[in-house]
Amino acid sequence: MPRVRRGNNKLQRRKKLLERAKGYFGTRRRLYRTVKEQVERSLQFAYRDRRARKRDFRRLWSVRINAACRLNGVSYSQFIHGLHTGEIAINRKILADMAVHDPQGFTQLVDVARQALQA
């Protein structure tokens, strides 16, 4: 069986990995073996954190909505329950944006939620 010479393919594969390691510190961007380990590790973090980002944003939205609810004299859980009871379908992302940028509109939603709870 003839011997395979990998010259160009090998160089291209290494070059691709080294380009991915651009911006890393020290040997993590220079030495191939270290680069390979670090790039794989970085890709694992990226995969994990793409999912964690969704959780983090939902937590942030909940905190913002809760703060705005407290300013209007109602708890977060009562507000959300009131919206569901009043059949108002607005997601937390939009509610949080309203809480920050449109406080008057948010106050109107709180009033609607209160009325739905009393009815």
C-alpha positions as CSV (number, residue, x, y, z in Angstrom):
1,M,0.0,0.0,0.0
2,P,1.5,3.4,-1.0
3,R,2.3,6.0,1.6
4,V,0.0,8.9,1.8
5,R,1.5,12.4,1.8
6,R,-0.8,14.8,3.6
7,G,1.0,18.1,2.8
8,N,-1.7,20.4,1.7
9,N,-4.7,18.9,3.4
10,K,-2.8,18.8,6.7
11,L,-1.8,22.4,6.4
12,Q,-5.3,23.5,5.5
13,R,-6.8,21.7,8.5
14,R,-4.3,23.2,10.9
15,K,-4.7,26.7,9.3
16,K,-8.5,26.5,9.8
17,L,-8.0,25.7,13.5
18,L,-5.4,28.4,14.0
19,E,-7.7,30.9,12.5
20,R,-10.4,29.9,14.9
21,A,-8.0,30.6,17.8
22,K,-7.3,34.1,16.7
23,G,-7.5,36.4,19.7
24,Y,-6.5,33.8,22.3
25,F,-3.6,34.5,24.6
26,G,-0.1,33.0,24.4
27,T,0.3,29.4,23.3
28,R,-3.5,29.0,23.0
29,R,-3.2,30.7,19.6
30,R,0.3,29.5,18.6
31,L,0.9,25.9,19.3
32,Y,-1.3,23.5,17.4
33,R,-1.9,20.9,20.1
34,T,-2.9,23.6,22.6
35,V,-5.0,25.3,20.0
36,K,-6.9,22.2,19.2
37,E,-7.8,21.6,22.9
38,Q,-8.7,25.2,23.4
39,V,-10.9,25.6,20.3
40,E,-12.8,22.4,21.2
41,R,-13.3,23.7,24.7
42,S,-14.4,27.1,23.4
43,L,-17.0,25.5,21.1
44,Q,-18.4,23.6,24.1
45,F,-18.8,26.8,26.0
46,A,-20.4,28.5,23.0
47,Y,-22.9,25.6,22.7
48,R,-23.7,25.7,26.4
49,D,-24.0,29.5,26.6
50,R,-26.3,29.8,23.6
51,R,-28.8,28.0,25.7
52,A,-28.0,29.8,28.9
53,R,-28.5,33.1,27.2
54,K,-32.1,32.3,26.7
55,R,-32.5,31.6,30.4
56,D,-30.6,34.7,31.4
57,F,-32.8,37.0,29.3
58,R,-36.0,35.4,30.7
59,R,-34.7,36.1,34.2
60,L,-33.8,39.7,33.4
61,W,-37.3,40.3,31.9
62,S,-39.0,38.8,35.0
63,V,-36.9,41.1,37.2
64,R,-37.8,44.2,35.2
65,I,-41.5,43.3,35.0
66,N,-41.5,42.7,38.8
67,A,-39.9,46.0,39.5
68,A,-42.5,47.8,37.4
69,C,-45.3,45.9,39.0
70,R,-44.2,46.8,42.5
71,L,-44.2,50.5,41.4
72,N,-47.8,50.0,40.5
73,G,-48.7,48.2,43.7
74,V,-49.1,44.7,42.5
75,S,-47.0,41.6,42.7
76,Y,-45.4,39.9,39.6
77,S,-47.4,36.7,40.1
78,Q,-50.7,38.5,40.5
79,F,-50.0,40.6,37.4
80,I,-49.1,37.6,35.2
81,H,-52.2,35.7,36.5
82,G,-54.4,38.7,35.8
83,L,-53.1,38.9,32.3
84,H,-53.9,35.2,31.7
85,T,-57.3,35.6,33.3
86,G,-58.0,38.6,31.1
87,E,-56.8,36.6,28.0
88,I,-54.1,39.1,27.2
89,A,-51.3,37.3,25.3
90,I,-48.1,39.4,25.6
91,N,-44.8,37.7,26.1
92,R,-42.4,38.7,28.9
93,K,-39.9,40.3,26.4
94,I,-42.5,42.8,25.3
95,L,-43.7,43.4,28.8
96,A,-40.2,44.1,30.0
97,D,-39.6,46.5,27.1
98,M,-42.9,48.3,28.0
99,A,-41.9,48.5,31.7
100,V,-38.7,50.3,30.7
101,H,-39.7,52.5,27.8
102,D,-43.5,52.9,28.2
103,P,-44.4,53.1,31.9
104,Q,-47.9,54.6,31.2
105,G,-48.8,51.8,28.8
106,F,-47.6,49.3,31.4
107,T,-49.7,51.0,34.1
108,Q,-52.8,50.5,31.8
109,L,-51.9,46.8,31.5
110,V,-51.7,46.5,35.3
111,D,-55.1,48.1,35.6
112,V,-56.5,45.6,33.1
113,A,-54.9,42.7,35.0
114,R,-56.4,44.0,38.3
115,Q,-59.9,44.2,36.7
116,A,-59.6,40.7,35.4
117,L,-58.6,39.4,38.8
118,Q,-61.6,41.1,40.5
119,A,-64.1,39.9,37.9
